[in-house]
Amino acid sequence: MKSFSRRTFLQAAGVSAAAVGFGGVLSACASDSGSGSSDKGATSKSEGHASQVTVSMPVSSEPAAGFDPFVSWGCGEHVHEPLIQSTLLTTTADMGFENDLATAYSCSNDGLTWTFTIRADAKFTNGKALTAHDVAYTINGVANSEASECDLTMVDKAVAVDDETCEIHLNKPFNAFLYTLAVIGIVPDGGHGSDYGTNPIGSGRYMLEQWDHGQQVILKANPDYYGDAPKIDRVVVVFMEEDASLAAARSGQVDVAYTVATYADQQPTGYDLLNCASVDSRGISLPTIAAGATKKQTGEEYPAGNDVTQDLSLRRAINYGVNRQTLIDNVLNGYGEVAYSVSDNMPWSSDDMRCEQDISRAKALLDEAGWALGSDGVRMKDGVPAAFDLYYSASDSVRQAIAMEFANQMGELGIKVSPKGASWDDIYRHQFSDPVVWGWGSNSPIEIYNLNYSTGNGNYACYENAAVDAHLNAALANPVIADSYDEWKLAMWDGENGVAPQGAATWVWFANVDHLYFVADGLKVADQKPHPHGHGWSIVNNVDKWSW
């Protein structure tokens, strides 16, 4: 664990300031002024630096490969706006699209060719004009990079027709790739070498000023940015563990400190608690096939199937037997929202995923399916006990608590769940054969595809259904994303097929985890979009619009 004894480097970065009155409730975030708040304010925030902010993020938020979109920056596991680079599009709070580098775009009738018109007034920080050739270079580079965490397997090739027109040709209709384009930062053709990650050239709102590995990143406003000049000229990001982040806020060393539910009641003097809504979902995968199978992924072959969770009635009973609100209250201290899917409250989410607790129904499902309750309190069917291991990341206290609470609740149904803390390397060996506590969620319906398509890279339930695949394919084939929402919903449940609790019940979902931050009095954080999975860079998506 890294202790927070970094006043010297923070002061060298120019961190010091007093603050006055934080105001307002944000549209997707709520400010909670607890008993620990004070009009006095913290003692060492941006005094003399009214256009600077210092933000703490988890250690895992530091980009291991630097600020290179060809690897993971912006478009990796934890998606966010790349800040240093511009993107073709950006997403809005209601998950629509706004143009950024693109001034217009269209799709062919067959859904295979997307044409983007590129603005003519953008230039890179090396002085080179940004053109469609740079866009094509970037898309092809990300699609072909073996190191990339971004999925562009649906892209055949990108072609610059001229300086202001780029065509992206797909190998299958896949309209949801627009959401991916909203986080892929465009890099310069000819200015993207092996050291790009540490010396990024972009056209975005900010430039990299300094990166002290393992400690901090400092961004400064790009004076040649084509859009509105950032209100915040300098952004200092410090990477630290949860307890260190709290200590940093208590000592007034940061303006925005990420925190978690277990620390949320320890609000430091001079700070308010900012509660940001998220689609950061927690749920458990339930393998739907019998043990003994195998499944290939990324060239590896893994055991697949589970003799207990393969039983449909048991999977449905699990969904109806869970008290999600109790889990949120006990595990998240109330800082979460009940979730029934990986995409609750999104335009493409289905009401058919809702599943209220009904213990009587859950027990009746088990009884009718032949799961008889034994003298030891554990049910059994055909000599197979209703018992399974549940894997969770041993380094994640919240997932551990979820696993324990879930086990307690399932015990009331006669289902014995044995939580197993493990490393991710070990968990991946069990990803298709045992239930796992996962964290998923993004501002994109791609999550639904990944988790539920027969060949989706997150189909841990090993569920394959032609009707579900057909709905997902139809959704992706629609050239107008807003017109595709109904097909996404039908993939959840169309009256006969789907992954909903009354259908295949392939997962049991619990909660969307609130993203919590201590924010210094006097700092106005701009309205936030729902945060995806990953408690890090999303908070600064619009840092250029913050103000003191």
Residue pairs with C-beta under 8 A, 6 or more apart in sequence:
1 241
1 243
1 244
2 59
2 214
2 239
2 240
2 241
2 244
3 244
4 240
4 244
4 245
4 247
4 248
4 251
4 253
6 215
6 216
6 238
6 253
7 251
7 253
9 212
9 215
9 216
10 54
10 216
10 236
10 238
10 253
13 54
13 210
13 216
13 218
13 236
14 48
14 49
14 52
14 234
14 236
15 44
15 45
15 46
15 49
15 52
15 54
15 236
15 253
15 254
16 44
16 45
16 46
16 47
16 48
16 49
17 44
17 45
17 46
17 47
17 48
17 49
17 50
17 52
17 255
17 548
18 41
18 42
18 43
18 45
18 47
18 522
19 41
19 42
19 45
19 46
19 255
19 270
19 520
19 521
19 522
19 523
19 548
20 39
20 41
20 521
20 522
21 39
21 521
21 522
22 31
22 33
22 272
22 519
22 520
22 521
22 522
22 523
22 524
23 524
24 31
24 524
25 31
26 274
26 276
26 525
26 526
26 527
26 528
27 93
27 527
27 528
28 93
28 276
28 277
28 527
28 528
28 529
28 530
29 274
29 275
29 276
29 277
29 525
29 527
29 528
30 274
30 275
31 272
31 273
31 274
31 275
31 519
32 267
32 272
32 273
32 274
32 275
33 272
33 273
34 265
34 267
34 272
34 273
35 267
36 266
36 267
36 268
36 269
36 271
37 267
37 269
37 270
37 271
37 272
37 521
38 269
38 270
38 521
39 521
40 269
40 270
41 270
41 520
41 521
41 522
42 249
42 252
42 268
42 269
42 270
42 271
42 520
42 521
43 252
43 270
44 251
44 252
44 253
45 54
45 252
45 254
45 255
45 520
45 522
45 523
46 52
46 53
46 54
46 255
46 548
49 234
50 548
51 231
51 232
51 233
51 234
51 548
52 232
52 233
52 234
52 235
52 236
53 232
53 234
53 235
53 236
53 255
53 256
53 523
53 543
53 546
54 236
54 237
54 238
54 253
54 254
54 255
54 256
55 235
55 236
55 237
55 238
55 254
55 255
55 256
55 257
55 258
55 539
55 540
55 543
56 237
56 238
56 239
56 240
56 244
56 245
56 248
56 249
56 254
56 256
56 257
56 258
57 237
57 238
57 239
57 240
57 258
57 535
57 536
57 537
57 539
58 239
58 240
58 241
58 242
58 258
58 535
58 536
59 239
59 240
59 241
60 536
61 78
61 237
61 239
61 534
61 535
61 536
61 537
62 213
62 214
62 217
62 239
63 71
63 72
63 73
63 76
63 197
64 72
65 71
65 72
65 73
65 147
65 197
66 73
66 196
66 197
66 198
66 200
66 211
67 73
67 82
67 84
67 85
67 196
67 197
67 198
67 200
67 208
68 187
68 192
68 196
68 197
68 200
69 75
69 82
69 85
69 138
69 142
69 150
69 184
69 185
69 186
69 187
70 141
70 142
70 145
70 147
70 148
70 187
70 192
70 196
71 145
71 147
71 148
71 149
71 197
72 148
72 149
72 150
73 82
73 84
73 85
73 185
73 197
73 200
74 80
74 81
74 82
74 83
74 85
74 87
74 183
74 184
74 185
75 82
75 142
75 148
75 149
75 150
75 180
75 183
75 184
75 185
76 149
76 150
77 149
77 533
77 534
78 532
78 533
78 534
78 536
78 537
78 538
79 183
79 442
79 443
79 444
79 532
79 534
80 183
80 532
80 534
80 536
80 537
80 538
80 540
80 541
81 87
81 90
81 182
81 183
81 537
81 541
81 542
82 183
82 184
82 185
82 202
82 204
83 204
83 205
83 206
83 219
83 537
83 540
83 543
84 185
84 200
84 202
84 204
84 206
84 207
84 208
84 219
85 185
85 186
85 187
85 200
85 202
85 203
85 204
86 100
86 101
86 122
86 130
86 185
86 186
86 202
86 203
86 204
87 100
87 101
87 181
87 182
87 183
87 184
87 185
87 186
88 99
88 100
88 101
88 102
88 105
88 116
88 135
88 181
88 182
88 184
88 186
89 97
89 98
89 99
89 100
89 102
89 105
89 178
89 181
89 182
90 97
90 98
90 100
90 182
91 97
91 98
91 179
91 182
91 443
91 529
92 98
92 529
93 527
93 528
93 529
93 530
94 347
95 346
95 347
95 443
96 482
97 178
97 182
97 481
99 105
101 118
101 119
101 122
101 130
101 135
101 186
101 203
102 116
102 117
102 118
102 119
103 117
103 118
103 119
104 116
104 117
105 114
105 115
105 116
105 117
106 114
106 115
107 113
107 114
107 115
107 175
107 479
107 480
108 114
108 115
108 479
109 479
110 173
111 170
111 173
111 174
111 175
111 476
111 477
111 478
111 479
112 169
112 170
112 171
112 172
112 173
113 167
113 168
113 169
113 170
114 167
114 168
114 170
114 178
115 161
115 165
115 166
115 167
115 168
116 132
116 135
116 165
116 166
116 167
116 168
117 164
117 165
118 130
118 131
118 132
118 135
118 163
118 164
118 165
118 166
119 226
120 129
120 163
120 164
121 226
122 129
122 130
122 203
122 226
123 129
123 130
123 203
123 224
123 226
124 130
124 134
124 188
124 191
124 201
124 202
124 203
125 201
125 202
125 203
125 207
125 222
125 224
126 188
126 191
126 201
128 188
128 190
128 191
130 186
130 188
130 203
131 160
131 163
131 164
132 160
132 161
132 162
132 163
132 164
132 165
132 166
133 160
133 163
133 189
134 186
134 187
134 188
134 189
135 158
135 160
135 166
135 186
136 158
136 159
136 160
136 166
136 189
137 187
137 188
137 189
137 192
138 158
138 184
138 185
138 186
138 187
138 189
139 152
139 155
139 158
139 166
139 168
139 184
140 155
140 157
140 158
141 187
141 192
142 148
142 150
142 152
142 184
143 152
143 153
143 155
143 157
143 158
150 180
150 184
151 180
151 446
151 457
152 177
152 180
154 170
154 171
154 172
154 174
154 177
155 168
155 169
155 170
155 171
155 177
156 169
156 170
156 171
157 168
157 169
158 166
158 167
158 168
158 169
159 166
159 167
159 168
159 169
160 166
161 167
170 177
172 476
173 473
173 476
173 477
174 476
175 475
175 476
175 477
175 478
175 479
175 480
175 481
175 484
176 444
176 445
176 446
176 449
176 475
176 476
176 481
178 481
179 442
179 443
179 444
179 445
179 446
180 444
180 446
185 202
185 204
186 202
186 203
187 196
187 200
187 201
187 202
188 201
191 201
192 201
198 211
199 208
200 208
202 222
203 222
203 225
203 226
204 222
204 225
205 221
205 222
205 225
205 227
205 230
205 544
206 219
206 220
206 221
206 222
206 230
206 235
206 544
207 219
207 220
207 221
207 222
208 217
208 218
208 219
209 218
209 219
209 220
209 234
210 216
210 217
210 218
211 217
211 218
214 239
215 238
215 239
216 236
216 237
216 238
216 239
217 236
217 237
217 239
218 234
218 235
218 236
218 237
219 234
219 235
219 236
219 237
220 233
220 234
220 235
221 229
221 230
221 232
221 233
221 234
221 544
228 544
230 543
230 544
230 545
231 544
231 545
231 546
231 547
232 543
232 544
232 546
232 547
235 540
235 543
237 540
238 248
238 254
240 248
242 258
242 259
242 260
242 262
242 263
243 263
245 254
245 257
245 258
245 259
246 257
246 259
246 263
246 266
246 268
246 518
248 254
248 257
249 257
249 259
249 268
249 271
249 518
250 268
250 269
252 270
252 520
254 520
255 519
255 520
255 523
256 274
256 517
256 518
256 519
256 520
256 523
256 525
256 539
257 268
257 271
257 517
257 518
258 515
258 516
258 517
258 535
258 536
258 539
259 273
259 516
259 517
259 518
260 398
260 516
260 535
261 331
261 332
261 333
261 334
261 335
261 336
261 398
261 513
261 514
261 516
262 333
262 397
264 273
264 333
264 335
264 516
265 333
267 273
267 518
268 518
270 520
270 521
271 518
271 519
271 520
271 521
272 518
272 519
272 521
273 516
273 517
273 518
273 519
274 516
274 517
274 518
274 519
274 525
275 335
275 514
275 515
275 516
276 514
276 515
276 516
276 517
276 528
276 530
276 531
276 539
277 337
277 345
277 512
277 514
277 528
277 530
277 531
278 441
278 512
278 513
278 514
278 515
278 530
278 531
278 532
278 533
279 342
279 343
279 344
279 345
279 346
279 441
279 442
279 443
279 512
279 530
279 531
279 532
279 533
280 439
280 441
280 512
280 513
280 515
280 531
280 532
280 533
280 534
280 535
281 339
281 341
281 342
281 343
281 344
281 439
281 440
281 441
281 509
281 511
281 512
281 513
281 533
282 339
282 398
282 399
282 402
282 437
282 438
282 439
282 509
282 510
282 511
282 512
282 513
283 339
283 342
283 437
283 438
283 440
283 507
283 508
283 509
283 510
284 390
284 406
284 435
284 436
284 437
284 438
284 507
284 508
284 510
285 431
285 435
285 436
285 438
285 460
285 461
285 506
285 507
286 306
286 309
286 315
286 318
286 435
286 461
286 505
286 506
286 507
286 508
287 304
287 305
287 306
287 309
287 310
287 432
287 433
287 434
287 435
287 460
287 461
287 462
288 309
288 310
288 312
288 315
288 461
288 462
288 463
288 504
288 506
289 304
289 305
289 306
289 310
289 462
290 305
290 306
290 307
290 310
291 303
291 305
291 306
291 307
291 310
291 433
292 305
293 303
293 304
293 305
293 462
294 301
294 302
294 303
294 304
295 301
295 302
295 304
295 432
295 462
296 302
297 457
302 428
302 429
302 431
302 432
302 433
303 429
303 430
303 432
303 433
304 432
304 433
304 462
305 432
305 433
305 462
306 388
306 433
306 434
306 435
307 384
308 314
308 384
308 385
308 386
308 387
308 388
309 315
309 388
309 435
311 369
311 371
311 381
312 369
312 504
312 505
313 365
313 366
313 368
313 369
313 371
314 365
314 366
314 369
314 371
314 386
314 415
315 504
315 505
315 506
315 508
316 362
316 365
316 501
316 502
316 505
317 361
317 362
317 363
317 365
317 366
317 413
317 415
318 362
318 410
318 413
318 415
318 505
318 508
319 355
319 501
319 505
319 508
320 355
320 356
320 357
320 358
320 359
320 361
320 362
320 365
320 501
321 357
321 358
321 359
321 362
321 363
321 409
321 410
321 412
321 413
321 415
322 357
322 406
322 409
322 508
322 510
323 357
323 409
324 338
324 339
324 340
324 357
324 510
324 511
325 338
326 405
326 409
327 402
327 405
327 406
327 409
327 510
327 511
328 334
328 335
328 336
328 337
328 338
328 510
328 511
330 401
330 405
331 398
331 401
331 402
331 405
332 398
332 511
332 513
332 514
335 513
335 514
335 516
336 511
336 512
336 513
336 514
337 344
337 511
337 512
337 514
338 510
338 511
339 509
339 510
339 511
339 512
340 353
340 354
340 355
340 501
340 509
341 349
341 350
341 353
341 492
341 509
342 440
342 441
342 447
342 448
342 451
342 507
342 509
343 349
343 441
343 445
343 447
343 448
344 353
344 512
345 530
346 443
346 445
347 482
347 485
348 445
348 448
348 475
348 484
348 485
348 488
348 489
349 489
350 488
350 489
350 490
350 492
350 493
350 500
351 489
352 489
352 492
352 493
352 498
352 500
352 502
353 492
353 493
353 500
353 501
353 509
355 500
355 501
359 412
359 413
362 413
363 413
363 414
366 379
366 386
366 413
366 414
369 381
370 381
370 382
371 379
371 380
371 381
371 386
371 414
372 379
372 380
372 381
373 379
373 414
374 380
374 385
374 414
377 411
377 414
378 385
378 386
378 387
378 414
378 415
378 416
379 385
379 386
379 413
379 414
379 415
380 386
385 416
386 414
386 415
386 416
387 415
387 416
387 417
387 418
388 416
388 417
388 418
388 434
388 435
389 417
389 418
389 419
389 420
389 430
389 434
389 435
390 403
390 406
390 407
390 417
390 418
390 419
390 420
390 434
390 435
390 436
390 437
391 420
391 421
391 422
391 426
391 427
391 430
391 434
391 435
391 436
391 437
392 399
392 400
392 402
392 403
392 419
392 420
392 421
392 422
392 427
392 436
392 437
393 399
393 400
393 421
393 422
393 423
393 424
393 427
393 437
394 400
394 421
394 422
394 423
395 423
398 513
399 437
399 439
400 419
400 421
402 437
402 510
403 417
403 419
403 421
403 437
404 419
406 417
406 437
406 510
407 417
407 418
407 419
410 416
410 417
411 417
417 435
420 434
422 430
427 436
430 436
431 460
432 460
432 462
436 460
438 460
439 513
439 533
440 447
440 451
440 458
440 533
441 447
441 512
441 532
441 533
442 532
442 533
443 529
443 530
443 532
445 475
445 484
445 488
447 458
448 472
448 488
448 491
448 492
449 456
449 472
449 476
450 456
450 457
450 458
450 459
451 458
451 459
451 460
451 461
451 507
452 459
452 463
452 468
452 472
452 491
452 499
452 506
453 459
453 468
453 469
453 472
454 463
454 464
454 465
454 468
454 469
461 499
461 504
461 506
461 507
463 499
463 504
463 506
465 497
465 498
465 504
467 494
467 496
467 497
467 498
468 491
468 497
468 498
468 499
471 487
471 488
471 490
471 491
471 494
472 487
472 488
472 491
474 484
474 487
475 484
475 485
475 487
475 488
475 491
476 484
478 484
478 487
490 498
491 498
491 499
492 498
492 499
492 500
492 503
493 499
493 500
493 502
493 503
497 503
497 504
498 504
499 505
499 506
499 507
515 531
515 535
515 538
515 539
517 525
517 539
519 525
522 548
523 546
523 547
523 548
524 546
524 547
524 548
525 539
525 546
526 542
526 543
526 545
526 546
527 542
528 538
528 539
528 541
528 542
529 538
529 541
531 538
531 539
532 538
